[in-house]
Amino acid sequence: MRLDFLSVLGVIIAFTAILGGNVLEGGHLDSLLNGPAIVIVLGGTVGAILLQTPVSVFMHALRLAGRVFVPPRIQPRDTIKKFVRWSNTARREGLLGLEEVAERSPDPLIRKGMQLLVDGNEPETIREILDVEVEIQEQFDMQAARVYEAMGGYSPTIGIIGAVMGLIHVMQNLADPSLLGEGIATAFVATIYGVGLANLFLLPFASKLKTLTMEKTQFQEMVVEGVVSIAEGENPRNIETKLQGFLN
């Protein structure tokens, strides 16, 4: 696992630009802190997404959040070398020579594919089984990414609701000037929270998770092609050339 430097840098730059710009304009950082606005925006956004999303998808979205900063390590070049080596093993010892790979590989898709090979399944059957698994996993990961995308859509709207509530509070207390400042602050800060949360975190989270999902799916498609190529008895050099096409 490795830290995604660009994701961390992006968060730092975003915070620095917004808070620094506020200070340069003569504002105070404590003016951006407002408890009621935080409750309205966060509570409303989370409540809306819980109403929309199945429990399994929501929990999967929470598990995937860490991938934005620590993405899973995918090593396609090393995997291609392994497939060439496994292909040579299969040509020398037969498919049963891959039984150890089927049992010990850390990648579940490779384990499953190799087990299907060892069990003597036809190449087309292997492709069909593995393609279904890849497709279902991709759909599940994309649903998780859409959770953050949907939250990015709700958040600004909830911020506007918070702003309207703050203005209502202001209108109800026009006779008491001491209460006007708090209501106006809640109104504007709630809008900032809603728009900022969506555009600085939630929507970028969704886009990054979609990108990582596409990279993972492409790697898995390469794995499927490698397993099927071994099942078809292709020449190791041809397998290497074919799989290298996925690197582009």
CORBELBEL-V980437 format. One record per residue. N is the residue number from 1. PSI is psi in whole degrees, 0 to 359 (* if undefined). OMEGA is omega in whole degrees, -180 to 180 (999 if undefined). Layout:
N/PSI/OMEGA, N/PSI/OMEGA
This chain:
1/140/-180, 2/147/180, 3/134/177, 4/101/-175, 5/321/-177, 6/323/179, 7/315/179, 8/316/180, 9/322/179, 10/317/178, 11/316/-179, 12/314/-179, 13/318/-179, 14/312/180, 15/316/-178, 16/318/-178, 17/315/-176, 18/310/-179, 19/321/178, 20/319/177, 21/323/178, 22/317/179, 23/318/-179, 24/330/178, 25/359/179, 26/7/179, 27/168/178, 28/141/-177, 29/325/-178, 30/344/178, 31/342/179, 32/358/179, 33/118/-178, 34/110/-177, 35/308/180, 36/322/180, 37/320/178, 38/316/-180, 39/315/-178, 40/310/-174, 41/308/-178, 42/313/-179, 43/315/180, 44/318/-179, 45/314/-180, 46/318/179, 47/318/-180, 48/318/-177, 49/329/176, 50/325/178, 51/327/-175, 52/329/-164, 53/136/171, 54/152/-176, 55/316/-176, 56/320/-180, 57/319/-180, 58/316/179, 59/323/178, 60/323/178, 61/320/178, 62/321/180, 63/326/-177, 64/346/-175, 65/323/-179, 66/339/-179, 67/338/-180, 68/322/-178, 69/333/178, 70/79/-177, 71/151/177, 72/143/-177, 73/118/178, 74/127/-177, 75/78/-176, 76/324/-178, 77/316/178, 78/323/-180, 79/322/178, 80/317/178, 81/321/179, 82/318/-180, 83/323/176, 84/317/179, 85/318/179, 86/325/178, 87/317/177, 88/320/178, 89/317/-179, 90/325/180, 91/327/-179, 92/315/-170, 93/355/-175, 94/172/-177, 95/334/178, 96/340/178, 97/348/180, 98/7/-177, 99/323/180, 100/321/177, 101/319/-179, 102/333/-177, 103/331/-169, 104/349/-178, 105/134/180, 106/341/-179, 107/119/-177, 108/327/180, 109/319/177, 110/318/178, 111/314/-178, 112/317/-180, 113/317/180, 114/325/178, 115/321/176, 116/323/176, 117/309/-177, 118/327/-179, 119/356/174, 120/26/179, 121/154/178, 122/150/-179, 123/318/-179, 124/323/178, 125/318/179, 126/315/-180, 127/316/-179, 128/315/-178, 129/313/-177, 130/325/179, 131/321/178, 132/315/-179, 133/317/180, 134/316/-178, 135/316/-179, 136/318/179, 137/320/179, 138/317/180, 139/319/-179, 140/317/179, 141/322/178, 142/323/176, 143/321/178, 144/319/178, 145/324/-179, 146/341/175, 147/313/179, 148/326/178, 149/317/179, 150/320/177, 151/324/177, 152/336/176, 153/322/-179, 154/323/-171, 155/310/179, 156/323/180, 157/318/177, 158/323/177, 159/322/177, 160/321/176, 161/316/177, 162/322/179, 163/316/179, 164/319/178, 165/320/178, 166/320/179, 167/325/175, 168/317/178, 169/321/179, 170/313/-178, 171/329/-180, 172/346/-176, 173/31/180, 174/332/-179, 175/346/-179, 176/94/-177, 177/336/-178, 178/340/-179, 179/352/-176, 180/320/-177, 181/316/-179, 182/319/-180, 183/318/179, 184/320/179, 185/315/179, 186/321/-178, 187/309/-176, 188/322/-178, 189/324/178, 190/321/177, 191/317/178, 192/315/-180, 193/315/-177, 194/311/-179, 195/319/-179, 196/315/180, 197/320/-179, 198/311/-170, 199/340/180, 200/338/-176, 201/299/-168, 202/309/-180, 203/317/173, 204/322/176, 205/312/-178, 206/314/-179, 207/319/-179, 208/319/179, 209/324/177, 210/318/179, 211/315/180, 212/323/178, 213/319/179, 214/321/177, 215/317/179, 216/318/-180, 217/319/179, 218/320/177, 219/318/-180, 220/324/176, 221/324/176, 222/319/178, 223/315/179, 224/316/-180, 225/321/179, 226/316/-180, 227/315/-179, 228/323/179, 229/320/176, 230/318/180, 231/327/-180, 232/357/177, 233/30/-179, 234/157/177, 235/136/-179, 236/322/179, 237/321/177, 238/322/178, 239/315/180, 240/315/-180, 241/317/-179, 242/312/-176, 243/330/178, 244/339/176, 245/333/179, 246/342/-179, 247/343/-178, 248/*/999
